[in-house]
Amino acid sequence: MTAFSQLSGTIAERIDQVRETLPETVRLIAVTKQVSIEAMRTAYASGVRDFAESRVQEAEAKQAQLCDLTDITWHLIGHLQSNKAQKALECFQWLHSIDDLKLAQRLDRLAAPLPQKPKSLLQVKLLPDPTKHGWAVEDLLDDLSTLNQCKNLSIQGLMTILPYGLPASEASAAFQKTAVLANTIQQQNLPYLQMHTLSMGMSNDYALAVQAGATMIRLGRILFGDRPT
């Protein structure tokens, strides 16, 4: 696995180094929380078109400053509070972090009148972690029939964030379990629950995620360096 500390050079050079390791089936999402507009423009000039933010307010401010770059796709990857749901639908084309049934139903209602529906992912928690949101596997399976009624969310697959500091063998197993879960759901043939997208893997573990079948990886530090304290 390519470690964060092994990459050097400019942002553009780091992006190129990561891309050299990725199959064409994997979409690189640049995580730009607390990243400067200048750095984001550098990433854009290097071919990145997918940018992810954790907070709606920060995304709004950056979108205003990057409004000349009209082909960016914006991804929400952070926990979404229900009172920010409407604004999130306006700001993002992808919602990775739909993490419970109540939020999904609220977003579905709010998305109904919108001409452009978001593409959405269901956040699952494969391992116990009090710092992470998401469905436990059994709970998600219980909620599938209700989620299948959320016709306005264009649910495309699953997203997961692993506990920090897992050994590589445990991280790999968790990513593989996520892929198996997606396949299990797909086999139920629920028309409004597609499972073609797996958003998993970050700077420290993305290579393991790719091996397990990730179709999107979310990279921040490995491209832009450590965020300000």
N, C-alpha and C positions, 0 to 999 in steps of 0.2 A: 504494500500500500504506500502511495506517495504521501509522505508526512509533510505537515505544514512547514516544518523547519528546513526541509530540503529544497523548497522553492526559493529562488532569489531573483533579483532583477526588478524591472519596472512592472507596473500593473499589466501592461500589454504583454510583456514576456511571460509573466505568470499565467495569464489567460491562455497563451499559446502552449505553455508547458502542460497545463491541465487538459486542454483540448486534444493534445497528442495521445493522451491515455484513454480517451473516451470513444466508444463506438458511436456510429451515426444515430443510433436509436435513442441516445441519451441527450436530454435537453439541459443545458447549463443555465441555472438560475443564479444570477448574481445578487447576493444578499447585501443590501446597501444601508442597513440601519447604522446611523451615525457616520456614514461615509459622505465625503464632501461632493458637491456638485461637480467640481473639477475632476475628481476621480471617476465619477459616474460617466462624465463625457469621454474620458479616456477609455473606459471600458466599452462604451458605445462605439467609439472610433475603431476599437479592436474587434468589432463584430457582435458584441453582446446586445441582445434585444429584449431579454427577459430580466426584469429587476424586481426584487422582493423587498418588502418592508414589513415590519412587525406592528407598526402603529399607524392608524389612519391619519392622524394629524401630521406626522412627519411626511407621509406619502403625499398629502395634499400640497404641502409647501414645496416639495421637490418637483411635483408634476407641474406646478406653476412656473418653476424656473427652467424646466426642460420641455416646455410646450412646443418648441420648434422641432423636437425629435418625435415626429408623429407616429412612428412605427414601433414604439416601445410597447411591450406587454407588461402590465403591472400585476404582481402577485402579492397577496396577503398571506403571510406565514405565521403571524403572531396570534395569540388568543384574542378573540373578538368579543368585546362586551356588547350586550344586546342593544344598548342605547346608541351604539355606533354602527348598527347594522345597515341602516339606510345609506349612510355616508360611504360605508365600505362597498356597497353595491354600485355606487356612483364612481368610485375611484379605481376599482380593481376589475380586471378581466378574469382573474383566477382567484378563488378563495381556497387555500390549502387547509385551513384550520377550522373547519366546521367540526366541533368537538362534542356536541351533545344534541339530543333530539329536539329539545326546546328551541335552541338556536337555529337548527335547520328549518324548523317549521316557521319561525319568525322570518327568516331570510326568504323562504319560499313565498310567503304572503306578500312581502315587500317587493319581491322581484316580479310578481305577476304582471303589473302594468308596464314594465320596462321593455323598450323595444329591443335592447341587447341584454340577453340573459348571461349571468356569469357562468363560468365553468367551475365546478366545485369538487373538492376532495374531502373525504371523511377522515378525521384524525383519530388514529387508534393508538392505544398504549399497550404494547406487548408485554412490558415489564413494569412492576410497581415502581412509581416514582412520584413523590408528592409535589415535585416542582413542575410536572408536566400535566397537560390536559389531554382529554381524549377518551374514547370508548374503550373499556375492557372488551376483549373478544366476545365473551358470552353476551354481554349487554348489547353489543352491536348486532349480533345475530338475532337477538330478540327484537330489535328495532327495525329490522330490514323491511318488513311489510309496510310499516308506517312511513319509513323513509322513501319507499317506492311511490308514495303519494305526492312527494315533493317534486312536481313536474317542472317547476321553474328554475331549478338549481343546476340542471345539466350535470348531475353527479357522474364523475369520470373515473374515480378510483379512490385510492387510499393514500394518506400521508402518515408518517410516523417520525418521532424524534426519540432517540434512545437516551437512557440515562447517561450522564457524563462519566467518562473514565472506564467504560466496560472493556474487558479484555477482547481481543479481536475475535476469538472463537465465539464468545457470547454475542457480540455485535452481529457477526455473520449469521448466527442461528436466528436472532431476532428478525433480521431482514428477510431471511428465507421464510420464516413463519408469516411475515406480512404478505409475501408473494403467494404463499399457499392460501391464506385467508382471502385474498382478492380472487383467486381462482375458485375457491369454494363459493363465494358470493356470485361470481359470474355464472356458475353452473346452475344457479337457481332461476336464471332467465327472467329476472325482474326488469321490465322494459325501461324503467327510469333509474336503474342502478347499473351503470357501465363500470367495468373494472379494468380498463386498458391502461390506466396511468398509475404509476407508483412513484410518489414523491418521497424519497428517502436517501439519506446520506448527506453529511456536511463535511467541513474541511478535514476533520480527523478520521473520518470513516467512509468517505464517499466511494473509495475503490471497492470496499466490501459490499456496499449497497449495489454498485454496478454489477458485481459478480452475481448478486442475488436477484437481479432483474429490474433494478430501478430504471425508470424512464425519465425522471427528473432528479437532479441533484442540486442542493441549495448551498452555495459556497460564498462565504464572506471573508474570513480571516486569510484564507489561503490566497485570495486574490488581492485584497486591500490592506492586509496587515492587521495588527491588533487595533481595536476600537479605543477611543479615548476613555480613560478611567472616569 
